[in-house]
């Protein structure tokens, strides 16, 4: 085997050995809800509402950053953080401080 074949084989095996990270455009509201409910004590309804708010307020990369953060995927979070402009990183980074509370208020019965 020549050097080129070895490199191609190693790259192919590395890629096949683990699933490649999802592209920002591939992250869904369902991904957000799954990560939200498993990493917090928020209800399914609040996580679903928050997913819709996040999808509407954040860029695709910002949304993917938030999902990766909720999943505890430090490698994906770091990679996306490097791609985000500072204002989008701040917006995505602080979303969970305001988004779920807005959803909870909206869902609360009127007094």
C-alpha positions as CSV (number, residue, x, y, z in Angstrom):
1,X,0.0,0.0,0.0
2,X,1.4,3.4,-0.8
3,X,1.2,6.4,1.4
4,X,-1.9,7.9,-0.2
5,X,-3.9,4.7,0.3
6,X,-2.8,4.6,4.0
7,X,-3.9,8.2,4.6
8,X,-7.3,7.6,2.8
9,X,-7.9,4.4,4.8
10,X,-7.0,6.1,8.2
11,X,-9.3,9.0,7.4
12,X,-12.1,6.7,6.3
13,X,-11.8,4.5,9.4
14,X,-11.8,7.5,11.7
15,X,-14.9,8.9,10.1
16,X,-16.7,5.6,10.2
17,X,-15.8,4.9,13.8
18,X,-17.9,7.6,15.2
19,X,-20.8,9.6,13.8
20,X,-19.7,12.9,12.5
21,X,-21.0,16.0,14.3
22,X,-24.3,17.3,13.0
23,X,-24.2,20.4,10.9
24,X,-25.8,23.4,12.3
25,X,-28.6,23.2,9.7
26,X,-29.4,19.7,10.8
27,X,-30.2,20.5,14.5
28,X,-33.9,20.3,15.1
29,X,-36.4,21.5,17.7
30,X,-36.8,17.8,18.6
31,X,-33.0,17.7,19.4
32,X,-33.4,20.8,21.6
33,X,-36.4,19.3,23.4
34,X,-34.6,16.0,24.0
35,X,-31.6,17.8,25.4
36,X,-33.6,20.2,27.4
37,X,-35.7,17.6,29.1
38,X,-32.8,15.4,29.9
39,X,-30.4,18.2,31.2
40,X,-32.9,20.3,33.2
41,X,-35.9,20.0,35.4
42,X,-38.1,21.9,32.8
43,X,-41.3,20.3,31.6
44,X,-41.8,19.0,28.1
45,X,-44.2,21.9,27.3
46,X,-41.7,24.5,28.5
47,X,-38.9,22.8,26.5
48,X,-41.0,22.7,23.4
49,X,-41.9,26.3,23.7
50,X,-38.3,27.2,24.3
51,X,-37.2,25.2,21.3
52,X,-39.6,27.3,19.1
53,X,-38.3,30.6,20.7
54,X,-34.7,29.6,20.3
55,X,-35.2,28.5,16.6
56,X,-36.9,31.9,15.9
57,X,-34.4,34.1,17.8
58,X,-31.0,32.5,17.1
59,X,-29.0,31.9,13.9
60,X,-28.6,28.3,12.8
61,X,-25.2,28.1,14.4
62,X,-26.5,29.8,17.5
63,X,-29.3,27.2,17.8
64,X,-26.8,24.4,17.2
65,X,-24.5,25.9,19.8
66,X,-27.3,25.9,22.4
67,X,-28.3,22.3,21.6
68,X,-24.7,21.2,21.9
69,X,-24.4,23.0,25.2
70,X,-27.6,21.3,26.5
71,X,-26.2,18.0,25.4
72,X,-22.9,18.6,27.1
73,X,-21.0,18.2,23.9
74,X,-18.0,20.3,24.7
75,X,-16.2,19.6,21.4
76,X,-19.2,20.8,19.3
77,X,-19.8,23.7,21.6
78,X,-16.2,24.8,21.3
79,X,-16.2,24.5,17.5
80,X,-19.4,26.4,17.1
81,X,-18.3,29.1,19.6
82,X,-15.3,29.8,17.3
83,X,-17.7,30.3,14.4
84,X,-20.2,32.6,16.1
85,X,-19.9,36.4,16.1
86,X,-19.7,37.6,19.7
87,X,-23.2,39.0,19.7
88,X,-24.7,35.7,18.5
89,X,-22.6,33.7,21.0
90,X,-23.9,36.0,23.8
91,X,-27.5,35.6,22.7
92,X,-27.2,31.8,22.4
93,X,-25.3,31.6,25.7
94,X,-27.9,33.5,27.7
95,X,-31.0,32.1,26.0
96,X,-31.7,29.5,28.7
97,X,-31.8,32.3,31.3
98,X,-34.7,34.0,29.6
99,X,-36.4,31.7,27.1
100,X,-37.8,29.1,29.4
101,X,-39.0,31.7,32.0
102,X,-40.9,33.5,29.2
103,X,-42.5,30.2,28.2
104,X,-43.4,29.3,31.7
105,X,-45.1,32.8,32.2
106,X,-47.0,32.3,28.9
107,X,-48.2,28.9,30.0
108,X,-49.2,30.0,33.5
109,X,-53.0,30.4,34.1
110,X,-54.2,34.0,34.2
111,X,-55.1,35.2,37.7
